[in-house]
Amino acid sequence: MVKAISFALLSLATAVSAVAALDPAGQFKRLGACPTLGCVFPPDNAEFLAGSNFDVRVEVHAEDDAKPNTKYSLTIEKLKGSQKSNKHGKAKAVDFSKWTKVKASAQESWDFSYTKDASAYWKYLDGDKNARTSVHVASTAWRKVHISEPGTYKVVLKYNDGKKTEAIWTVNPVQKRKAKNVILFIGDGMTSAMITAARLISKPHTSGKYTKHMQMDQFPVLGHVMTHSLDSLITDSANSASAYNTGHKSSAGALGVYPDSSASPFDDPKQELLAELLRRRSKKNGGAGGVGIVTTAEVQDATPAAVYAHTRNRDEKATIVNQMIRGPNPVVADVILGGGGKYFHAKTGGKSLNGTDYYAAYSKERGYKVVNDRSSLLKYKGKDPLLGIFHAGNMDVWLDRNVYKANIKGATDPTGTGKTALDQPNLDEMVLKGLEVLDKRHRKEGWFLMAEAASVDKMMHPLDYDRALADLLELDSTIGKTKEWLKRNKLDKDTLILVTADHAHSFDVYGSVDTQYFNSFSDSEELEKKNSIGTYENSGWPSYVDSNGDGFPDKWDVRYTLAAGTAAFPTHREDFQVSINGTRVPAVATTTSHHHWTIYDANPDFDVHGINKPATMSRNESVGVHSLQDVPVFASGPGSNLFAGIQDNTEIFHKIAEVLGLGEQK
């Protein structure tokens, strides 16, 4: 029997390897995950949860003056299990429409263009319109497909008189529910090196050993997450957060879809979201659960929008607001807290879809209680769904909300009054209020809450490390208060808590800086300024102290700071000191370039007395960019053991789905 099973598994592995192809090398693509002229979405190596819904699209391409052959077919076969066999005992390929009982759309056609390599790309940006290659497309889609029976399936697109594109799909079984609730904390852009730096500036230590630890340090399970996107080494927040919410890879800028080549940002093949699955969970599995979304960014921003939106373009923020309550299958979350007020109204500075008052729409159409400041949030004790929008854009960062308050200014009121949003809540206040509402509405059925510390990433981009680390510490403090709240409310044994990031930045600490010595030299004495950086045995402890034990340094403008930086940055100046007057702007556009694209140089108004650091990447980048490194995932509670070790970002979805008992199967 063992030999028979081993032979079957070997045969399946051989069949899979025969279909699978390595990702092609290169930087520019005609269409992500489509190296040939025949495209299948979902592509090869996709994984599904049994019973989850998804769309399928095929495209046949022809370049330049050629026309696509419109005669093509799609078949599916199960490589093992209940699929009917032919007389030779092998699985039988069946027409996709017949097998799924889903009618294909009418065949569509369109054109698009792309640049084949770096040479063509930069020529095009410099004005050569002929540098792009034109593509003509024939396409068919199948909407709302589902596969209820777990197993491995082969899908084959036959096109152009004998050519094939094959994809292996894996359908995972539904598991017995392990937890009632899941909290997913996301430190956007957070890495292990950032956590190490945050610990260093916030926790006491004696003889080189910490006497207190961060909340994340105390989680019993630690794993690592690989963050590559569908078609690139380096991911953005949209498709990485989508992986957590769908179990599928995607491309930069995409939310809950596989990007196709059509012009519309809303017709791409969709993947069913974790929140959508939770909303339609069967009674036998516990009934439809609650959904909460908390962020310090705009609630339409990539990471929160990945919980409820479907679009190829994360910047379609006005429509994303509409999708929450009026989409084809709206999530209608129980709790939505964060920034992004300008997309809810059409008053001064408003950008709402078709001028709609979405505060009124959310209230009248879906029964939301709407609050727009910290005081109203904390006063709310009701059971109605809660919409709290506290800033016109992204909420101000912790360091400015709590220390350098003079930096909070401008027409940032979320309702369009033109005033400044001075009464903004902290992350812990939003999370705890969100938990209160979810508990009142769904204690019996359970719930899922995504809470994001967004400005860890948003401050790493402009190289404002102090503000990024402060927001990381706010996340850590929030985690501790959340654990206390769960214990008080007797929910700790029923709740899985995860802490992770959607992607990385190449930040690290390589020493310490004596800023007093640094500042004693003139701007021209860069060699002497650099001598203020201590490495190895001279990398002494920084001066940050947390005397009141609140988890944050008492002072941020101290003598001994961290020598820290990233591997990818624009030309800028660095003085290793907190930017007291607001977020750093490291580089600004220059007018001296003969190129048609924008080139950035060091900002003359920031870190004026710092040392010069020439760019390590293309000069058309104005801020730092994401990096390749794995990100940590901390886990505590029922099912936490699943998250140990190295895992792909898509596995986070499947493991959460397993813990919550999501999906349906025959």
Solvent accessible surface area in square Angstrom, and as a share of the most:
residue,aa,sasa,rsa
1,M,179,0.80
2,V,118,0.68
3,K,175,0.74
4,A,63,0.49
5,I,92,0.47
6,S,57,0.37
7,F,143,0.60
8,A,58,0.45
9,L,100,0.50
10,L,116,0.57
11,S,50,0.32
12,L,31,0.15
13,A,55,0.43
14,T,80,0.46
15,A,38,0.30
16,V,43,0.25
17,S,75,0.48
18,A,86,0.66
19,V,22,0.13
20,A,49,0.38
21,A,85,0.66
22,L,171,0.85
23,D,126,0.65
24,P,77,0.49
25,A,111,0.86
26,G,59,0.57
27,Q,145,0.64
28,F,61,0.25
29,K,76,0.32
30,R,34,0.12
31,L,20,0.10
32,G,11,0.10
33,A,33,0.26
34,C,5,0.03
35,P,86,0.54
36,T,60,0.35
37,L,56,0.28
38,G,1,0.01
39,C,1,0.01
40,V,5,0.03
41,F,0,0.00
42,P,0,0.00
43,P,12,0.07
44,D,45,0.23
45,N,130,0.67
46,A,8,0.06
47,E,61,0.27
48,F,4,0.02
49,L,9,0.05
50,A,0,0.00
51,G,6,0.06
52,S,11,0.07
53,N,27,0.14
54,F,5,0.02
55,D,10,0.05
56,V,0,0.00
57,R,1,0.00
58,V,0,0.00
59,E,0,0.00
60,V,0,0.00
61,H,1,0.00
62,A,9,0.07
63,E,40,0.18
64,D,79,0.41
65,D,140,0.73
66,A,55,0.42
67,K,153,0.65
68,P,24,0.15
69,N,45,0.23
70,T,74,0.43
71,K,172,0.73
72,Y,40,0.15
73,S,51,0.33
74,L,6,0.03
75,T,25,0.15
76,I,0,0.00
77,E,23,0.10
78,K,9,0.04
79,L,41,0.20
80,K,102,0.43
81,G,66,0.63
82,S,79,0.51
83,Q,28,0.13
84,K,161,0.68
85,S,66,0.42
86,N,61,0.32
87,K,186,0.79
88,H,134,0.60
89,G,58,0.56
90,K,139,0.59
91,A,34,0.26
92,K,106,0.45
93,A,49,0.38
94,V,37,0.21
95,D,62,0.32
96,F,1,0.00
97,S,31,0.20
98,K,155,0.66
99,W,68,0.24
100,T,20,0.12
101,K,187,0.79
102,V,31,0.18
103,K,183,0.78
104,A,32,0.24
105,S,45,0.29
106,A,86,0.67
107,Q,89,0.39
108,E,67,0.30
109,S,91,0.59
110,W,43,0.15
111,D,95,0.49
112,F,39,0.16
113,S,43,0.28
114,Y,23,0.09
115,T,9,0.05
116,K,106,0.45
117,D,70,0.37
118,A,41,0.32
119,S,63,0.41
120,A,16,0.13
121,Y,68,0.26
122,W,73,0.26
123,K,111,0.47
124,Y,63,0.24
125,L,58,0.29
126,D,48,0.25
127,G,36,0.35
128,D,59,0.30
129,K,143,0.61
130,N,142,0.73
131,A,19,0.14
132,R,82,0.30
133,T,17,0.10
134,S,45,0.29
135,V,0,0.00
136,H,30,0.13
137,V,2,0.01
138,A,1,0.01
139,S,0,0.00
140,T,13,0.08
141,A,1,0.01
142,W,15,0.05
143,R,89,0.33
144,K,133,0.57
145,V,0,0.00
146,H,96,0.43
147,I,6,0.03
148,S,19,0.12
149,E,53,0.24
150,P,33,0.21
151,G,12,0.11
152,T,13,0.07
153,Y,1,0.00
154,K,44,0.19
155,V,0,0.00
156,V,10,0.06
157,L,0,0.00
158,K,96,0.41
159,Y,8,0.03
160,N,39,0.20
161,D,137,0.71
162,G,63,0.61
163,K,106,0.45
164,K,114,0.48
165,T,25,0.15
166,E,51,0.23
167,A,1,0.01
168,I,7,0.04
169,W,0,0.00
170,T,46,0.27
171,V,3,0.02
172,N,34,0.17
173,P,60,0.38
174,V,35,0.20
175,Q,74,0.33
176,K,179,0.76
177,R,63,0.23
178,K,88,0.37
179,A,6,0.05
180,K,63,0.27
181,N,1,0.01
182,V,0,0.00
183,I,0,0.00
184,L,1,0.01
185,F,0,0.00
186,I,1,0.00
187,G,0,0.00
188,D,6,0.03
189,G,0,0.00
190,M,0,0.00
191,T,0,0.00
192,S,50,0.32
193,A,21,0.16
194,M,0,0.00
195,I,6,0.03
196,T,71,0.41
197,A,1,0.01
198,A,0,0.00
199,R,46,0.17
200,L,32,0.16
201,I,5,0.03
202,S,4,0.02
203,K,32,0.13
204,P,65,0.41
205,H,52,0.23
206,T,90,0.52
207,S,111,0.72
208,G,43,0.41
209,K,152,0.64
210,Y,57,0.22
211,T,86,0.50
212,K,118,0.50
213,H,96,0.43
214,M,0,0.00
215,Q,54,0.24
216,M,0,0.00
217,D,46,0.24
218,Q,103,0.46
219,F,17,0.07
220,P,102,0.64
221,V,22,0.13
222,L,95,0.47
223,G,1,0.01
224,H,61,0.27
225,V,0,0.00
226,M,63,0.28
227,T,2,0.01
228,H,66,0.30
229,S,10,0.06
230,L,29,0.14
231,D,32,0.16
232,S,47,0.31
233,L,121,0.60
234,I,67,0.34
235,T,4,0.02
236,D,22,0.12
237,S,6,0.04
238,A,0,0.00
239,N,3,0.02
240,S,1,0.00
241,A,0,0.00
242,S,0,0.00
243,A,1,0.00
244,Y,1,0.00
245,N,2,0.01
246,T,4,0.02
247,G,2,0.02
248,H,10,0.05
249,K,43,0.18
250,S,0,0.00
251,S,15,0.10
252,A,71,0.55
253,G,13,0.12
254,A,0,0.00
255,L,0,0.00
256,G,0,0.00
257,V,2,0.01
258,Y,4,0.01
259,P,12,0.08
260,D,5,0.02
261,S,13,0.09
262,S,7,0.05
263,A,100,0.77
264,S,44,0.28
265,P,29,0.18
266,F,70,0.29
267,D,35,0.18
268,D,0,0.00
269,P,0,0.00
270,K,58,0.24
271,Q,2,0.01
272,E,13,0.06
273,L,0,0.00
274,L,0,0.00
275,A,0,0.00
276,E,12,0.05
277,L,5,0.02
278,L,1,0.00
279,R,62,0.22
280,R,100,0.36
281,R,14,0.05
282,S,33,0.21
283,K,189,0.80
284,K,163,0.69
285,N,37,0.19
286,G,34,0.33
287,G,11,0.10
288,A,43,0.34
289,G,0,0.00
290,G,0,0.00
291,V,0,0.00
292,G,0,0.00
293,I,0,0.00
294,V,0,0.00
295,T,0,0.00
296,T,2,0.01
297,A,0,0.00
298,E,9,0.04
299,V,3,0.01
300,Q,0,0.00
301,D,9,0.05
302,A,1,0.01
303,T,1,0.01
304,P,0,0.00
305,A,0,0.00
306,A,0,0.00
307,V,0,0.00
308,Y,9,0.04
309,A,0,0.00
310,H,20,0.09
311,T,0,0.00
312,R,57,0.21
313,N,58,0.30
314,R,58,0.21
315,D,100,0.52
316,E,52,0.23
317,K,33,0.14
318,A,21,0.17
319,T,26,0.15
320,I,0,0.00
321,V,1,0.01
322,N,27,0.14
323,Q,24,0.11
324,M,2,0.01
325,I,1,0.01
326,R,106,0.39
327,G,13,0.13
328,P,132,0.83
329,N,79,0.41
330,P,39,0.24
331,V,3,0.02
332,V,30,0.17
333,A,0,0.00
334,D,1,0.00
335,V,0,0.00
336,I,4,0.02
337,L,0,0.00
338,G,0,0.00
339,G,0,0.00
340,G,0,0.00
341,G,0,0.00
342,K,49,0.21
343,Y,27,0.10
344,F,2,0.01
345,H,7,0.03
346,A,62,0.48
347,K,129,0.55
348,T,107,0.62
349,G,56,0.54
350,G,24,0.23
351,K,114,0.48
352,S,12,0.08
353,L,49,0.24
354,N,142,0.73
355,G,44,0.42
356,T,33,0.19
357,D,76,0.39
358,Y,1,0.01
359,Y,26,0.10
360,A,31,0.24
361,A,8,0.06
362,Y,3,0.01
363,S,46,0.30
364,K,169,0.72
365,E,87,0.39
366,R,99,0.36
367,G,37,0.36
368,Y,7,0.03
369,K,89,0.38
370,V,38,0.22
371,V,5,0.03
372,N,38,0.20
373,D,49,0.25
374,R,87,0.32
375,S,50,0.32
376,S,41,0.27
377,L,0,0.00
378,L,64,0.32
379,K,152,0.65
380,Y,24,0.09
381,K,137,0.58
382,G,29,0.27
383,K,121,0.51
384,D,79,0.41
385,P,14,0.09
386,L,0,0.00
387,L,0,0.00
388,G,0,0.00
389,I,0,0.00
390,F,2,0.01
391,H,16,0.07
392,A,17,0.13
393,G,10,0.10
394,N,58,0.30
395,M,4,0.02
396,D,31,0.16
397,V,10,0.06
398,W,23,0.08
399,L,0,0.00
400,D,10,0.05
401,R,21,0.08
402,N,52,0.26
403,V,64,0.37
404,Y,38,0.14
405,K,126,0.53
406,A,91,0.71
407,N,30,0.15
408,I,18,0.09
409,K,143,0.61
410,G,43,0.42
411,A,69,0.54
412,T,23,0.13
413,D,29,0.15
414,P,1,0.01
415,T,35,0.20
416,G,10,0.10
417,T,79,0.46
418,G,41,0.39
419,K,144,0.61
420,T,38,0.22
421,A,9,0.07
422,L,133,0.66
423,D,54,0.28
424,Q,13,0.06
425,P,0,0.00
426,N,35,0.18
427,L,0,0.00
428,D,18,0.09
429,E,30,0.13
430,M,0,0.00
431,V,0,0.00
432,L,38,0.19
433,K,7,0.03
434,G,0,0.00
435,L,0,0.00
436,E,51,0.23
437,V,2,0.01
438,L,0,0.00
439,D,21,0.11
440,K,88,0.37
441,R,79,0.29
442,H,25,0.11
443,R,102,0.37
444,K,170,0.72
445,E,46,0.21
446,G,0,0.00
447,W,1,0.00
448,F,1,0.00
449,L,0,0.00
450,M,0,0.00
451,A,0,0.00
452,E,1,0.00
453,A,1,0.00
454,A,0,0.00
455,S,3,0.02
456,V,0,0.00
457,D,10,0.05
458,K,45,0.19
459,M,21,0.09
460,M,0,0.00
461,H,43,0.19
462,P,13,0.08
463,L,1,0.01
464,D,1,0.01
465,Y,24,0.09
466,D,24,0.12
467,R,0,0.00
468,A,0,0.00
469,L,7,0.04
470,A,0,0.00
471,D,1,0.00
472,L,0,0.00
473,L,5,0.02
474,E,6,0.03
475,L,0,0.00
476,D,6,0.03
477,S,27,0.18
478,T,0,0.00
479,I,0,0.00
480,G,7,0.07
481,K,82,0.35
482,T,0,0.00
483,K,61,0.26
484,E,105,0.47
485,W,14,0.05
486,L,1,0.01
487,K,148,0.63
488,R,159,0.58
489,N,44,0.23
490,K,166,0.70
491,L,5,0.03
492,D,51,0.26
493,K,171,0.73
494,D,58,0.30
495,T,2,0.01
496,L,0,0.00
497,I,10,0.05
498,L,0,0.00
499,V,0,0.00
500,T,1,0.00
501,A,0,0.00
502,D,0,0.00
503,H,0,0.00
504,A,0,0.00
505,H,2,0.01
506,S,25,0.16
507,F,3,0.01
508,D,82,0.42
509,V,42,0.24
510,Y,107,0.41
511,G,8,0.08
512,S,9,0.06
513,V,1,0.00
514,D,26,0.14
515,T,8,0.04
516,Q,109,0.49
517,Y,96,0.36
518,F,0,0.00
519,N,84,0.43
520,S,79,0.51
521,F,43,0.18
522,S,59,0.38
523,D,65,0.34
524,S,101,0.65
525,E,65,0.29
526,E,37,0.17
527,L,127,0.63
528,E,55,0.25
529,K,2,0.01
530,K,95,0.40
531,N,95,0.49
532,S,9,0.06
533,I,36,0.18
534,G,12,0.11
535,T,60,0.35
536,Y,196,0.74
537,E,153,0.69
538,N,104,0.53
539,S,48,0.31
540,G,42,0.40
541,W,124,0.44
542,P,16,0.10
543,S,38,0.25
544,Y,25,0.10
545,V,92,0.53
546,D,30,0.16
547,S,93,0.60
548,N,108,0.55
549,G,49,0.47
550,D,71,0.37
551,G,13,0.13
552,F,15,0.06
553,P,7,0.04
554,D,69,0.36
555,K,127,0.54
556,W,5,0.02
557,D,70,0.36
558,V,20,0.11
559,R,99,0.36
560,Y,82,0.31
561,T,5,0.03
562,L,19,0.09
563,A,0,0.00
564,A,5,0.04
565,G,13,0.13
566,T,17,0.10
567,A,71,0.55
568,A,22,0.17
569,F,21,0.09
570,P,2,0.01
571,T,30,0.17
572,H,5,0.02
573,R,64,0.23
574,E,4,0.02
575,D,25,0.13
576,F,16,0.07
577,Q,33,0.15
578,V,15,0.08
579,S,16,0.10
580,I,78,0.39
581,N,133,0.68
582,G,10,0.10
583,T,45,0.26
584,R,14,0.05
585,V,68,0.39
586,P,11,0.07
587,A,6,0.04
588,V,53,0.31
589,A,60,0.47
590,T,30,0.17
591,T,137,0.80
592,T,120,0.70
593,S,37,0.24
594,H,156,0.70
595,H,60,0.27
596,H,134,0.60
597,W,51,0.18
598,T,65,0.38
599,I,24,0.12
600,Y,49,0.19
601,D,48,0.25
602,A,20,0.15
603,N,11,0.05
604,P,81,0.51
605,D,112,0.58
606,F,56,0.23
607,D,23,0.12
608,V,71,0.41
609,H,114,0.51
610,G,4,0.04
611,I,7,0.04
612,N,82,0.42
613,K,40,0.17
614,P,102,0.64
615,A,30,0.23
616,T,78,0.45
617,M,45,0.20
618,S,48,0.31
619,R,99,0.36
620,N,45,0.23
621,E,65,0.29
622,S,34,0.22
623,V,49,0.28
624,G,2,0.02
625,V,50,0.29
626,H,24,0.11
627,S,17,0.11
628,L,85,0.42
629,Q,69,0.31
630,D,54,0.28
631,V,0,0.00
632,P,2,0.01
633,V,0,0.00
634,F,19,0.08
635,A,0,0.00
636,S,25,0.16
637,G,30,0.28
638,P,34,0.21
639,G,11,0.10
640,S,13,0.09
641,N,110,0.56
642,L,44,0.22
643,F,0,0.00
644,A,57,0.44
645,G,40,0.38
646,I,110,0.56
647,Q,1,0.01
648,D,28,0.14
649,N,2,0.01
650,T,14,0.08
651,E,58,0.26
652,I,0,0.00
653,F,3,0.01
654,H,23,0.10
655,K,33,0.14
656,I,0,0.00
657,A,0,0.00
658,E,41,0.18
659,V,0,0.00
660,L,0,0.00
661,G,2,0.02
662,L,1,0.01
663,G,8,0.08
664,E,50,0.23
665,Q,71,0.32
666,K,193,0.82
